């Protein structure tokens, strides 16, 4: 018999009888790692995104795509990784410098009933889109002067990881400095912008 020690008051023996398996990442739907947005909040964010981006992008559409990105990715723990969550690798997009891009082929297959194209998103880079949705007030359009000064840093050092907990928004100079002091002169953040 399993007893709840909070009900019986006998914590020493009753709690020892209960074995609750730890929650593993494989039990978690990755899209649940993005915070929930209320209807009113999404309407406000849609308005902000239409105002701050060069094109009238929809936060709601971007959120839908991010949920699909996360749920169609692969959990992978790297050797020596001490984080609670392993990397969540998106492998369906085209790779550029190790970063993963969203493409129309993938969008068409995932949303066959809708006409979502890459032009409906503020960025083609999967990790950037996840960060823009996770931190909607922090990022500007990547094509704007302020947007070019913002980078998404992968705390896990895995460029095709899109796990929100592994992404951090940094100013370009800080991002460059991190990779320079870590001896990564070939990292795109360190390379001059052409």
C-alpha positions as CSV (number, residue, x, y, z in Angstrom):
1,X,0.0,0.0,0.0
2,X,1.3,3.4,-0.9
3,X,0.7,6.0,1.8
4,X,0.9,9.7,1.5
5,X,3.2,10.9,4.3
6,X,1.6,14.4,4.2
7,X,-1.7,12.7,5.2
8,X,-0.4,10.1,7.7
9,X,2.3,12.3,9.3
10,X,4.8,9.3,9.2
11,X,7.5,10.5,6.9
12,X,10.2,8.0,7.8
13,X,8.4,4.9,6.7
14,X,5.6,6.0,4.5
15,X,7.7,8.1,2.1
16,X,10.2,5.3,1.8
17,X,7.5,3.0,0.4
18,X,6.8,5.4,-2.4
19,X,9.1,5.5,-5.4
20,X,8.4,8.2,-7.8
21,X,10.4,7.9,-11.0
22,X,12.3,11.1,-11.9
23,X,10.9,13.2,-14.6
24,X,13.0,12.7,-17.7
25,X,13.4,14.9,-20.7
26,X,11.9,12.2,-22.9
27,X,8.6,12.6,-21.0
28,X,8.4,16.3,-21.7
29,X,6.9,17.7,-24.9
30,X,9.6,20.2,-25.9
31,X,7.1,22.9,-26.9
32,X,6.0,23.0,-23.2
33,X,9.3,24.6,-22.4
34,X,8.2,27.9,-24.1
35,X,6.2,29.9,-21.6
36,X,2.5,30.2,-22.1
37,X,1.1,33.4,-23.6
38,X,-2.5,34.6,-22.9
39,X,-4.7,35.7,-25.8
40,X,-4.5,39.4,-24.8
41,X,-0.7,39.1,-24.4
42,X,-0.4,37.5,-27.9
43,X,-2.6,40.3,-29.4
44,X,-0.3,42.9,-27.8
45,X,2.9,41.1,-29.0
46,X,1.4,40.8,-32.5
47,X,1.0,44.6,-32.5
48,X,4.5,45.2,-31.2
49,X,6.0,42.9,-33.8
50,X,4.1,44.6,-36.6
51,X,5.4,47.9,-35.4
52,X,9.1,47.0,-34.7
53,X,9.8,44.8,-37.7
54,X,10.4,46.1,-41.2
55,X,7.6,43.7,-42.3
56,X,4.3,43.0,-40.5
57,X,5.4,39.7,-38.9
58,X,3.0,37.9,-36.6
59,X,4.1,36.8,-33.2
60,X,1.3,34.2,-33.2
61,X,2.6,32.6,-36.5
62,X,6.2,32.6,-35.1
63,X,5.0,31.0,-31.9
64,X,3.2,28.3,-33.9
65,X,6.4,27.6,-35.9
66,X,8.6,27.5,-32.8
67,X,6.3,24.9,-31.2
68,X,6.6,22.8,-34.3
69,X,10.4,23.3,-34.4
70,X,10.7,22.2,-30.8
71,X,8.4,19.2,-31.1
72,X,10.2,18.0,-34.2
73,X,13.7,18.0,-32.8
74,X,15.9,15.4,-31.2
75,X,17.1,15.3,-27.6
76,X,20.8,14.6,-27.4
77,X,23.1,14.7,-24.3
78,X,26.7,15.7,-25.1
79,X,29.5,14.1,-23.1
80,X,30.3,16.1,-20.0
81,X,27.1,18.1,-20.3
82,X,26.0,19.0,-16.7
83,X,22.8,20.8,-17.6
84,X,19.5,19.3,-16.4
85,X,18.3,19.3,-20.0
86,X,20.2,17.8,-22.9
87,X,20.5,19.7,-26.2
88,X,17.4,19.7,-28.4
89,X,18.8,19.5,-32.0
90,X,16.7,20.6,-34.9
91,X,18.0,18.6,-37.9
92,X,15.4,19.2,-40.6
93,X,16.7,22.6,-41.8
94,X,19.5,23.6,-44.0
95,X,22.8,24.2,-42.2
96,X,24.8,27.3,-42.6
97,X,28.0,27.6,-40.4
98,X,26.5,24.9,-38.2
99,X,23.4,26.9,-37.5
100,X,20.1,25.5,-38.7
101,X,17.8,27.4,-41.0
102,X,14.1,26.9,-41.4
103,X,13.1,26.5,-45.0
104,X,9.8,26.4,-47.1
105,X,10.1,22.7,-47.7
106,X,9.9,22.0,-44.0
107,X,7.1,24.6,-43.4
108,X,5.0,23.1,-46.2
109,X,5.2,19.6,-44.8
110,X,4.5,20.7,-41.2
111,X,1.7,23.1,-42.1
112,X,0.0,21.6,-45.2
113,X,-3.3,23.2,-44.6
114,X,-1.8,26.7,-44.1
115,X,0.3,28.9,-46.2
116,X,3.1,29.7,-43.8
117,X,6.3,30.6,-45.7
118,X,9.8,31.6,-44.6
119,X,8.8,35.2,-45.6
120,X,6.2,35.1,-42.8
121,X,9.0,34.8,-40.2
122,X,11.4,37.5,-38.9
123,X,14.4,35.2,-39.3
124,X,15.3,32.0,-41.0
125,X,17.7,30.8,-38.3
126,X,15.9,28.3,-36.0
127,X,17.7,29.3,-32.7
128,X,17.1,33.0,-33.4
129,X,13.3,32.4,-33.9
130,X,13.1,30.4,-30.7
131,X,14.9,33.2,-28.8
132,X,12.7,35.9,-30.4
133,X,9.6,34.0,-29.2
134,X,11.0,33.1,-25.8
135,X,12.1,36.7,-25.2
136,X,9.7,38.7,-27.4
137,X,10.4,42.1,-25.9
138,X,14.2,41.7,-26.0
139,X,14.8,41.4,-29.7
140,X,14.4,43.7,-32.6
141,X,14.2,42.8,-36.2
142,X,17.5,41.2,-37.1
143,X,17.8,43.4,-40.2
144,X,17.6,46.6,-38.2
145,X,20.6,48.4,-36.8
146,X,19.7,47.4,-33.2
147,X,19.0,43.8,-34.3
148,X,22.5,43.4,-35.7
149,X,23.8,44.3,-32.3
150,X,21.9,41.3,-30.7
151,X,23.1,37.7,-30.9
152,X,21.8,34.5,-29.6
153,X,24.5,32.6,-27.7
154,X,24.3,28.8,-27.3
155,X,25.3,28.1,-23.7
156,X,25.7,24.4,-24.7
157,X,28.0,25.3,-27.6
158,X,25.8,23.3,-30.0
159,X,24.9,25.5,-32.9
160,X,21.9,23.4,-34.0
161,X,20.4,23.3,-30.5
162,X,17.1,25.2,-30.1
163,X,16.3,24.4,-26.5
164,X,15.2,27.7,-25.0
165,X,17.1,27.1,-21.8
166,X,20.3,26.8,-23.8
167,X,19.9,30.1,-25.6
168,X,21.0,33.5,-24.2
169,X,20.6,36.9,-25.9
170,X,23.8,38.9,-25.8
171,X,25.1,42.1,-27.4
172,X,27.3,41.4,-30.3
173,X,30.5,42.6,-28.6
174,X,29.9,40.5,-25.5
175,X,29.2,37.4,-27.7
176,X,32.4,38.0,-29.7
177,X,34.4,38.4,-26.4
178,X,33.1,35.1,-25.0
179,X,34.2,33.2,-28.1
180,X,37.6,35.0,-28.2
181,X,38.4,34.2,-24.6
182,X,37.3,30.6,-25.2
183,X,39.8,30.3,-28.1
184,X,37.2,30.1,-30.9
185,X,38.5,32.6,-33.5
186,X,36.6,30.8,-36.2
187,X,33.2,31.3,-34.6
188,X,30.8,33.5,-36.7
189,X,30.5,36.0,-33.9
190,X,34.2,36.7,-34.1
191,X,34.3,37.0,-37.9
192,X,33.9,40.5,-39.5
193,X,30.5,41.3,-40.9
194,X,30.7,41.6,-44.7
